[in-house]
Amino acid sequence: MNIVKTEAIVLRTIKFKESSKIVTFYTKELGRVGAIVKGARRPKSKIGAALEPMSHVQIVLYIKEGREVQTVGQCDLLHSYHHFASDLEKLSVGLSIIELVYNIAHEQEQNVPLFDLMNQTFCSLHSSSHNTLILFYFEMKLAELLGFSPVFSCCGNCKKAINFQQQSNKWYFYNLLKGSPLCDDCSIAPHGLYKISATALMTLQQIHLKKSIEHDHGFTIDRNTENEIEEFMMKYLQTHVSGFKQLRSRTIYHAK
């Protein structure tokens, strides 16, 4: 049996027996891990408060090879985002991020850049006034980390640069599978392509070029463009991730 001390972000919890929980963590050392936290549901338990989704914790894991669910020996809260519950959009974005990671990440497959991206994104969401922009940035960087980063600067066929700002009233076709837009000359046969406005592509390009999401002041997206980008990113992830489903957290938010 190995003992591993690691930072982790809580993705999901379910009740287990009378007083415990089975928690899915995304850990810095081991990637996604499911583990039993004994006594977490007892009224006087200090651990239980640290196991809300999105919580940033430090845990000690007892890892036994061949066992699907491990055991947590210690859990300390490093940072809580419980206050997101008072802001429906922040809560929806935060839950969407952990839902994405839960659905995409493989068991015990380390990805330190993904852990760091999650941590940075939650910190930015805490102080941001552009919550949906945070989600788009995370999805873009997630695609990059997983090896299918989209392109927005040039035609995916002839490689000609496209200036969407000069053509803001136009619509373009985007090849989701290849991850690139097509210019007018290469869009003759649009079968199987995704139609998207120049405004949305220009905004996606700006998000894609951002080195960090921490400074989003002055960046605005109108509601129509926001909805268009959200649909585009879902279609893009569905194209590249087998079995990917619409995010339940966003579906609930839009239903409100």
N, C-alpha and C positions, 0 to 999 in steps of 0.2 A: 504494500500500500504506500502511495506517495502522499505527502502533505504539501499543499501549494497555497501560499499566501498571495493574494492578488486583488487588484482593484476590479470592480465589476459594476455593471448597470443592470438594474432589475427590469426584465422584459415582461414577465408574466408570473402570476401566483395562483395556485389552486389549493383548496383545503385538503388536508390529508389526516385521516383518522380523527381523533378527538381534539388534539391540541397542536398539531403540526401543519406545516405547509410544504408543498413541493414548488420550488421556485426555479424559473428559468432565468439564468444570468447570462449577460454577455461579458465575459471576463477579458482582461488585458492579456493574460498569459495563455489561456486555453480556448478562447473564442466562446461559442455558445455551450453552456453546461446546465443540465438539470440537476437539482440537488434537494434533498430533504433538509428542512430546518426544523429540528425537533423543539417543541414547546413554544413555537412562534405565536400561537393563538391563545396562549394563556393570558389572562387579564393583566398580570403584573410583568409580562415579558417586555424587556427593553428592545429585543430584536424585532418584534412584530412591526413596530413603527418604522423600521428601516427598510421594510420589504414592499413598499408601495411601488408600482411601476414608475420608471424613470429615475428612481433613487440611485445615487452614486454611492457605493459602499466599498468597504474593504472586507474581504472574507478569507477564512481559512478553510480550504477544501481537503477532504480526505478522499483521495482518488483511488479506486480499485479497478484495475484493468478488467474489461469485459462486463462491467456493471453499467447499465444505462443511466441510473440515477445515483448520484454521488451523495455525500453527506457534508453538511456545513458544521464546522466545529466552533466558529466564531464569526460574528458579523457586526461591523461598526459602520455607522452612518457617516459619510463624508460630506454629502450635500443632498438636500431634499428639494424637490420641485412640487411639493404638495399645493403651493399657492396657485399653480396653474389652474386648479379646479375653479377658481373664481373668474377665469377668463376662458370662455368656451372655445374661442379660436386657438388660443395658446394650447389649451388642453388637447384639442383635436390634432394640432400639428405635432405635439409631443408624443401622443399615443400613436400617430401615424408613423413616426420615426421608429419607435420600438416595434411596431407591427411589421414594418419593412424588414428590419434586421432579423426579427424572429422568423419570418417566412423565407428569407434569402440565405441566412447564415447556416452553415453545416455544423453538426455537433463536433466539438473539440477540434476546431480548425482555427488556429491562431491568426488574427489579423489586427495587429497593433494600430495601423493607420485608421482602420474602421472604428476601433474603440476610441481613439483620440478624436476622430471626426464627430462621433456621437457626443462625447463629452463637451467639445467645443461648441457644437450646435445647441445643446441644452443651455449652456452658459449664455450664448448669444440670444436665444429665445427669451431668456429671463428678462433682458433689458430692451428687446427690440419692439418697435411699433409696427413692423412689417412682418407679421407672423407667417403669412403664406410664402413670402419671399424666402424665409428660412427653410421651409419645406422644399421649395424648388432647388435651392442651393444644395441641400443635403442629397436630394435625389440625383442631381447632376454629379456631385462628387462620389456618390455611391457607385454610379455607372462607371465612372473613371477608375475607381479602385477595383471594380470587378472585371475591367478590361474591355468595356464597350462604350467608351466615352463618345458622346455625339459631337458632330462637327456643325458649325453654323456659319463659317466664314466664306466658304467656297462651294461650288457645284461638285457633288460627289462623282460626277461622270467625267466632265471635261476639265475640272479643277479651276475653272474661271472664278475669280472673286465676285461676290455678290454684295452690293451695297443696299441693304434693306432700308436704310434711312432715306435714301433717295426715292424709294419705291414704296412708301408707307401705305399706299392705298391698294397695293397689289396682293394677290394670293400666290403662294408657291406650293409645289408638291415636294414632300419630304419622303425619302426612302428610309423607313424605319429600320429595316434589316441591315442596311449598309451604314446607317447613322449619319446621313448627310442630305442637304437640300439639293434640288435640281434647278438649274437656270431655265429660262424660257426655251432655249434651243434644245435642251435635253428632256423637256417635259412633254414631248409629243405623244407618248403613249403612257397615260397616267394610271394604267391598271395596276392595282396593288400598292399605290402610293397614298400618302396621307396629305390631305389638303390643309394648309396652315397659312395664316396671314403674315405679311411682312412685319407688322408691328410685333406680333408674338415672337417671330424669329429674331428680330432685333433685340427684344428684351431677353430672350434666352441666351443670345450671344453675350450680352452684358453680364448676365449671371455667370455664364461659363468662364468669362475672363477674370472674374473676381478671385483674388488670392485668398481672401478671407471674408466671412460674412459678418464680422464684428462691426464694420463701419457701413451701415446701410442708410445713413442720413441722406436725404435728397433723392432717394430712389423710390419712385412711385409707379404703381401699376394700376390701371383702371380695371374695374370689375370684369368687364367682358374679356379683356386680355388675360386676366388672372384665371378665369374659368377655362379659356382656350389652352393656356399653358398647362394647367392641371390635367386636362384631358389628354393632351399630347404626352406628358411625362408618364401617365398611366399606360398609354398605348405603347410607348417606347419600352418601358420596363416589361410589359407583357410580351413584347416581341423577343426580348433577349433573355428572359428568365422563365424557364419551364415551370408551368403550373402557377405562375403569378396571378393573383386575384386582385380585384378592386379593393382598395383599403376601406375596411369597415369603419374605421375611425372618421374618415372624411365623409363617407356616406351618411353617417349619423349626423355629422355637423351640418351638411347641406340640407338635411331633412328638417332642421329646426326652423 
